[in-house]
Amino acid sequence: MLVNAVDRPDLCDFTLPAIVDRDPVLIAIGTGGMSAGLAKVLRQRIEAMLPAGLGKLAEGLHAARAAIRQRWPEADRRRRAIDTALAGGGPLDPAATPAAGAIDTWLSAPERTIPSGLVVILLRSGDPDDLTLREARLLGQCDRIFHQPDVPDAILSRARADAARIAASHPTGGLPGLSIDLRWSDR
């Protein structure tokens, strides 16, 4: 017999997370049994941020996979197009409730230009929690990272798994940091 005692992890064989359910989108919040109350409050806040129709967006994107692949056959361009569409204020922003037919409208619309360039991030510490939201977002979007050899792995791991990481002696002019190439060009 498996046992679960709320807020008493030492007496538990398992713990249950708080669940945000926007079928088929499912978000689990767990505290390892340390505080069911904290998990509940986090669930309530996340539920308030996510529209009830979020699952319909996921289903629509799944149904449109073939059309998306046809419109953007190259994986990098497809990823960037989807990221741009799902970004805050984008035509498929998941925090908003996209209008009926939003995916078809996005697929038929002219491609949005994605800004490109070289961005320099000056690190305040080796702790990834010290990155700003903008810096973390840029790391998650970039194709290449030029960094000093001593930039901690904890920072570099915030980038996309397939982003090229290039150690360079002075990518930021000798200042502690890293440069992110957002040119979106082929490697």
N, C-alpha and C positions, 0 to 999 in steps of 0.2 A: 504494500500500500504506500502510495506517495502522499506526503504531507506538505501542506502550505499553511503557514501561520503568518498573517499580515503583520508587517513591521517587526518580525522576529526571525531574521535570516538564519540564525543559528539553529532554529527548529525546523527549517524548510528543506525539503528535497528539491524544490523548484520554486521559482517566483513567476508571477504573471505581470506582463507589462500593461500599462494603460494604452488603449488602442484608439487611434483616430481612423475611422473607416469612411473612405470616400470611394467605395468599391468601383474599380479594382485597385485603387490606390489605398495602401494600408501603411500607417505609420505607427510603430511601437515605441513607447517610452518606458524604459526600465531604469530602476535605481538599484538593482541587485537585492531588492528587499529592504533597502535602507530606509526608504520613506515613500509609502504608498500615497501619502498626501501630496508630496512634491510631484510625483508622477501624474496625479490627477490634475493639479493646477496647470502643469505644462500641457497636458492633453487639452484642457479647456481653452488655453490661450491659442494653441495651434489650431484647434477646431474653429475658433473665432476668425482666424486669419485665412482659412481655406474655404472657398465657396463650396456649397453642397454639390454643385454640378461638376466638380473636378474629375470625377470618374468618367463622365461623358467625354471630356477632353482626352483622357488616356485612351478610351475606346476609339474615339475618332482618329487619333494619331495612329493607332494600331491598324485600323481599317484603311488608312491612307498610306501605309508603308510602301506599297508598290508604286504609287504615284509620286511619293517623295523620292524614292530611288530613281525613278525615271527622270524627274526634274533635276536632281543633283546626283549623277552617277558616281562621282568621286566622293569617297568617304569623308575626307577633310572638309570639302565644300558643304556636304550634306550636314555634318555635325555643326558647322558654323551657322548654316541657315536655320537649323532647328534651335540652336542656342539663341540666335538673334530673335526668332519668333517667340520663344518662351521667356525672353528677358522682360524685366519690369517695363511696362508700357508697350511691349510688343503686341503683335496681333493675336498671339495665343498665350498671353500672360496668365499663368495658372492662378495668380492671386486675384484676378478679376474673373468674371464669368464671361468667357468668349461668346459672342452672338452665334446663333444658329448659322451654320454655313461658314464659320470663320476659317476652318481649315481649307475648304475649297477656295475661298477668297484669297487666302495666303498663298496657296499653290499657284493661282493664276496671276497674282500680282507681280510687278517687276521686282527683281531681286534687290533687297536693301543693301546699300553699301556698308560694309563693316569697316570702321576706322582702323587704320593701321599705323605702325610706327614703332619707335623704340621708347620704352618707358623705363625710367630708372627708379628703383625702390631702394631707399636708404634704410637699412635695418636699424631698429632701435635696440634690439637684443636678439639672442638666438632662440627666443621663445615664440613659436608661431602664434600664440594668443596675442602678441603685441602687434601683429599685422592689422592694418585697418580693413574694414570690409571691402573697400575698393581694391586694396592690394591683394587680398585673398581672391577676389573675383578675377582680377587680371591674371593671377597665377593659374587659376583654373581654366583660363581661356587661351593662353599663349601656346605657340608652337615651339618656341625655343627660349631657353633661359641661359643667359651668359652670366656666370657667377664667379666670385672669387673662390679659390679652393677651400677656404675655411668656413664657407656658409654651411650652417648645420643641416643635416639631412632632414631634421624636423621641419625646416622651412621649405626645402626643396620638395618634400613629399606632398606639399599642398598643391603642387602643380598637377596638371593632367598626367596620367601615367605614361602616355605616349609622347609627351613633350621632350624635345632634345635638351639635355642638360650639358652645357659646355663650360668647363672650367677655364677661366681666363685670368691672367695675372692682375689686370686692372680694368675690368669691364665698366667700372663707374668712375674712372679717373682717379683711382686711389682711395676713394671713400668706401667705407664698409657698406656693402650692399650687393645688389644684383641688378642686371639689366634684363628686361623682358622684351623679346622681339615679337611685336604684334603685327608684323608685316603680312602674315598669312600666306607667304609664298611657299613654293615647294621646297623641301629640304634638299 
